Amino acid sequence: MDIRYLHQQEKERSRELWEQCFPEDSARFLDYYYQQKCRDNQILVLEGEQGEILSMAHQNPYRIVMPAGEYVLDYIVGVATDEKCRHQGYMRRLLTRMLSEQKARKNPFTFLMPASWKIYAPFGFDWIFDQPDFQLNSLGKGLESYPAADSPREREEVREWLGQWLSRRYQIYALRDAAYLDCQKKEIDSEYGEIFLLRDSASRLRGMECFWGKEERERRFLYAEEPYLAANPSAKPAIMARILDLPEFMKSIRLKKRADGEKQDPVEFIINLSDPVLEENNGCFLVTVEENGSRINLLGGSREMVPSLSIGALTQWLMGYGRAPKELTEEAEKIQTCGKIFLDEVV
C-alpha cells in the first residue's frame, strides 16, 4: 500500500470514492468541485496493490485572517474510505501524515466540518464555531432585495462590503477576495442558487442573502449589518479545529487592553499539554502573553501541580469556545483569546 498526493491530472480518479461515500452530493456539484476546487487543492490517498484508491482526504486552501496576519490554511474535506476497507486504520494514517505536514509548514491551525464529532476527537479536533442562523428583523425585512447582477462594479462593491462586515465583527475568518467570490458564485450556481443584495432606500448595500437547491430551496447564507438583524440568533455546532504549530498560533493571542490605557505587564503560566498526533506538542510548556502577541516554549517532561490540557481543550480555550483551566482563572481574565470566529465554508 502506498500513501501519496495525487498529481493534478489524476485527481478525477478520486471522484468515484467521493460518489460512493457522499451520495447526497449531486453530479452538478461534483462537476463544479473537480473543475474548480481541485485546481489548487491537495488530495492525499492511500492506494491498494493495484493502484486503486482505498482512502482519501482533501485539503482545500483558504486565506484565513487572524490577529497576527493572513495565513493560507487547509480546510479538510472529503475524508472517506471505501466501505470494504473501513476500520483498518487507513484514515488515521492519512490524517496523521496530513497534520504532520501542515505543522511542518507552520500552519497555526486546521479545520473541518465533521459528519460526527466522534470521528475527529481522537485526532485532537474539537468544536470552535457554531453556525448562527441569522434572521432579519422588521427593519431588515423592509430592505429592497435585488438579484446580484455580477457586474465588475457590483463585485467590487460586494467585496468591500464583506471585508468591512467581517473585519468589524470577527478575528478569524476566510478573506473574501476576488478569487473567493468567483469560486463561491460557481459553487452556488452548481446547486441552482442565487444571491440577492439587500439595499436601503438610498440604494446602499446593507446585506446579502443566498438561497440554493433545485427541488427544496434553503438559505445558504445571510449577512447583514446589525441594525437589520434580529437579536440572539440560534446556532448549532458546525466547525471543528485543532492547533498545529503552537508558536505560530500563539502570535495571535494577546493581553486585553486596560481601560486606563496603561501598559500591561506580561502574563506567564505553565501547562502540561498532550497531543495524540503531533509528538512535538507534548510536554510541559511556558507560555508568555504580552500586548502584541505570545510565546510558548517547551520546558521538558510533565510537572506536578501544573494544569494539564489536551490539544483540543487548548484549541477551544484560545479560540473562545471553551474555558481555561480553573487553576488559570486569574491569568485567563487578562488574556484576549481569538473568540470571534466566522467559518461558514462548505468545501
N, C-alpha and C positions, 0 to 999 in steps of 0.2 A: 504494500500500500504506500501511496505517495501523497504528501501534503504540499501543495504549491498554489501559486496565484495563476489564474487563467490569463493567457495572453488576450489582447484586445480582440483579435479576430475570432477567438473561440468562446467568448463569453456567452454567446447564444446557446451553447451546449447546456448551460445550467437552467435554461428555461423549462425543460421537461420536469426537473425535480421541483421547481417552483410551482408549476401547474399541479403536480401531484400533491404537494403539501399545503398549498394555499388555493384551493379550488374556488374560493369566493372572489378571486380577482379575475376580471373579465379579460378576454383576449385583446380588446381595445386598450385597456390599461397596461397590459404587459407589452404591447407594441410600443406604447409610449416609454415604458420603463427601460426596455432593452435598447431603444433607439436614442433615448435622451440621458437617463441616469447612468447608463453603463458607459457613457463616453469618458467619464473621469473617475469612476469608482474602481474598487478592487474587489475581486471575488476569490476568496480563499476556499479551496476544495480539498477533500480527501477522496482520492481515486482508488478504485479496486484494481486487481491484477490485469484486467482487460481495458483499463483506462476509463471505466465508467465512473461517473460522479456519484459517490455514496453519501456525501455530506457536504454542506457549504455554508458560508457566512459572507454576506456582502458588507463592505464598508463604503458608505456614501459620504463624501466630504462636504462640510458646510463651513462657511466663515462665521465663527462664533465670536461675539463681542463679550468681553469680560472686563472687570475693573482695571486689570493690568494691561489690557490691549486686545488685539484681534488674534485669533488662532484659527487654523484650518483643522477642524476636529472631525472625527468619524462618528457617524450615526450608523449603528449596527442594525441591519435589517436582513430579511431573507434567510434567517438561520433555520436550516432544515436538514433532515436526514431521511434517506429512503426508508420507507416503512418496514422493509425487510431487514434493515440493518440497525434498528434502534436499540438503545440500552446496551451498547457495546463501547461507550466512551468516545465515540467519534467527535461529537460536538465539543466535549471537553478538550480534546486535542486541538481542535481548530481555535477555540476561544482562548486557550492558554497561549498559543503562539501569537494570535492576533493581539491580545492585550500586552504581551511582552514587547512586541514590535512597536505598538503605539507608545508605550512608555519610553522605549529607546529613542523615539522621535521627540521626546519631551512634551507630549500632549498632556495638558493638565487633567483632562477627564475624557470619558467617552460615555455615550448614552444610547438608549434603545427604548422601543415601545414593546413591552412583553406580552406574549399570549397568556403567560401565567407568571406571577411573582416567584413561584417556587422553582421555576426553571433556572433563573439567573441569580437568585440569592446565594447559592454556593460559590459563585464566582465574584462575590463582593459587591454586587449591584444592590441598590435599594432605591425606594421611591424618592424623587426630588421635585416633581412637578405634578400638580393637579390641573387638569384641563378645565378652565372656567367656562361655564355656559352663559355667556353674556346675553343680556336681553335689553332691548330699547325701552326706555321709559316713555311717558306720554310726550315729552318734548322731542325725544328721538323719533317717535312714530310720526311726528309732523314733518320730518325731513323729507325732501324730494329724493326719490330713488331713480337713478338713470343707469341703463346698461353701459358697462365700460366700452368706450369706443376704441381703445387701444391705439390711439394716435401717439406719435413721439412726444408731443407736448403733454398729453394726458399721462403717459407712462412716467415722465419726469415728475409731474405733479404728485402722482401716487407714491413714487419712490421717496420724494422729500417728505411727504406727509407721514408715511410709515416709519421713516427714520426718526422723525421727531416723536411720533406716538410711542415707539418702543423705547427710545433713549430716556424719555421723561419718566417712564413707568418701571423700567426693568434694568437689572445689572447684567444679566446673561440672556442673550437671545441671538438668533440667526440674523445676520446682516441682510437686509433686503436691498441688494444692489441690482443692477440691470439684469445680470445673469440669473439671479434668483427669481426675479419676477417673470422673466421669459420662460424659465423652466416650470414655474408654478402655473402659468397660463396653460402650458401644454398638458400638465397633469390634470388640471380642471377640465380642459377640453376632452381629455380621454374618458372622462366619466360624465360627459354631456352636461357639464356645469357652466355656470355663467356668473360673472362678477358684476355687482351693482355698486355704484358710487352714491353715497348719501350726502346731499348738499343742502345748505340752508337757503334762506330766501335771497341772499346775496350771491348765490352760486359758489360759496366757499365749501371746500371739501371738509366734511366733518366725520366721515366714517366710510367703511366698506363692508359689504356683505356678499357672501357667495353661497350658492346652492348647487348641488350636483346630484346625479343619479338619473338613470334612464327611466326606470319603472317607478321607483319610490324616491321622491325628492327629499333631500335632507340638507340642513345647513352645514357647509364645510367650515365657515368661519364668520365671525362678526367682529370687526374692530371699530371702535367709535370713541370719541372724546368723552370725558367723564360727565359733563352736563347732560349727555344724551343716553347714558347707561343707567339701568336700574341698579340699585344698591344690592350688595351681598349676593352675587351670582352663586348658584350651586356649582359644585366642581366634583370631579372624580379623578382618582389617581391615573396618570397617563404615561409618564416617562420615568424610567429608572436610569441611574448613572452610577459611576464609580470613579474615584480619583485614581489617576495613573501615576504621574510624576509629581511627587509631593512638593519638592522645591518650587516647581513651576506653578502649581496650583496656589501655593501659599502667597505668591506675589499679589494675588487679588484680595487677600484678607488684610484688613487694616483696623486701626483703632477708630472708634467713634469720635466724632468731633465734640469737643467740650462746649457747653453752652456759653461759657465766658470767653471762648476763643483762645484760651491759653493752651500751650503745648502739653501734650500728654506724655507721661513717662512710659517707656516700653513695658509691655506685659510679658512675663515669661512663665512657662509652665512645662512640666514633663508628663509625657504619656507613654504607656505601653501600647504598641499598635500591632495588630495581627492582620495579615493579608493571605487568603487561601491560594492565591495565584502568583503574585509577584513577591518573590523572596526578599528583594531589596526593601520592601515596605514593612518588613517585620522587625520588631525590636523596640528599644527604648529611645525616644526622641525628645530633644529640647526644642521647644517652639518659642520664638521671639516675635512678638507682634508690635509693629510701630505704626506711625501715622501714614506712611507711604508704602506699606507692604509688610510682609512677614518672611521669616526664615525658619527652616526646620533642619536640625542636624542630628544625625544618628549618634547616640551615646554608647550603644552596645546592647547587651542582653537585657532582659526584663528586670525591673526593680520592684521591690515590695513597697507598699504604701503609695503606689502611683496609679492613677486612673488607667484602666485598660479599655481600649476601644477596638472594634473591628474596623476594617477599611470602609465598610458600608455605613456604620454608625458615624464615623468621622465625616464621610461624604454628606450624610444627612444633616449633621450639625452645621458644617461650614457652608452648606447650600441652603440653610434656613428652613429645612424641613423637619429636623429633629432637634432634640435638646442636648446641651453639653452635659458631661458627667456632673453629678451633683457636687463632686469634690472641686469642680472648677467654676462654680456659680459666680463667685466674685470676679474672676478673670473674664468669664464669658460675658458679663454685663458690660464690659468695656470694649468688646470686640464687635466690629461691623462685619457680619457674615454676608455671603452672596445670596441673600434670601429672596431677591426679586428676580424670578426666572420666568421666561416665556419660551417654550419649545413646543410648537404645535405642528411640527412637520410630520408627514405621513410615511414617506420613504426617503 
